[in-house]
Each structure stands twice: as structure tokens, then as C-alpha cells.
Amino acid sequence: MKGIKIVCVGRVKEEFFKEGIGHYVKEIRKKYPMDILECPDEPTPDSCPESVERQIRDTEGERILNKIKDDEYVEIGRASCRE
């Protein structure tokens, strides 16, 4: 078994979320090998045009794709903290 690889953009800053993630990672690793890979996020201005946001997403997407091997299965999830 190859295990689970989570690729995410940016770092978790809130301690509450770090603790929760740590708990679930600990439980999952009891049964499966697991890695969490973080890609740096691009700074995003508060009010930028949609074309700039699309360019930022493309850049971050390329960073994610560089972490995934050709023979790996991909499941996509999205979490957003924007209001």
C-alpha cells in the first residue's frame, strides 16, 4: 500500500486547527502511511481583478501538480476561509 498524501496550499496558522489536524493525522497513521505536503501560497491583494485571482490559482495549481506523481490517484477537496 502506498498510503495517503495530502497536498495543500499555505500553512495552517490557527492553533485550534493545528491541534485538530494533528489528532486526525495521528489516528490515520495508525492504519495507513500518510504525508502532508504544503505548497507556498501566493499573496493575494484584497481587491484584485478576477484575472489576477485566476493567475494566482494557476500558479498554486502548478505547485500542487508538481507534488503529484503520474501513477497517483487524486481526490480533490476545497476549503475556503474567505467570507
N, C-alpha and C positions, 0 to 999 in steps of 0.2 A: 504494500500500500504506500502511495506517495504522500498522503497527508493533505492537510489543508493549508492554503496560502491566502492570506488576506492582504490585498494591496489597497492602500488608502492614500488620499491626498491630504497633506497637512498633518499636524500633530494635535492630539487632544490636550487641551490646556486646563480644563476644569478637573479638579481633584476628584469630585464625585464620579465623573465618567471614567476617569482612570482606574478608580477602585472597582467599579462595576465591570469594566473590560477585563481587568486583572483576574477577577473572580471567574468569569466565564472562560477565559483562556486557560486557567488552572484546571477547571473541570474538563474542558475539551481535551487538553493534553494528557489526561488520564487514559483516554481511549485512542487518540489519534495524534500523529505528529502534526505540529502546527507552527507556522511562521507568520509574523505580521511585518509587512514591508511598508514603509512610509515614503511617499514621494513628496518633495517640497511643493508647497502651493505658491502660485503666483500672486503677488499683491494685486488686489482689485480695488480701484477707486470707488467711492460710494456711489457716485452718479456718473457712470461711464456709458458710452453708447453700446448698443447691442452688438455691434461689430467687434468692439474691443472685448466684450464678455465672451463672444464666440471664439476669438483668437486665444484668450486665456484658457478656455475649456479645451481647445485643440492642443495647446501646449501641455496642459496637465494630462490630457488623454494619451499623448505620445509617451510621456513619462511612465504612465501605467502600462502601456503596451510593451515598453522596453523591459518590464519586470516579469512578463508572462512568456513562457516558452511555447513553442508551436504545438507541443503534444499535451498541453494542459487544458482541462475543461474550465470554462469560465461561467460564473454566475454573477450577474450584475445587480447591485443594490445601490441605492442612493439615499443619503441622509443630508438634510439641509438645515442649517441653523439660521438661515435668513428669514426675516419677518416680512 
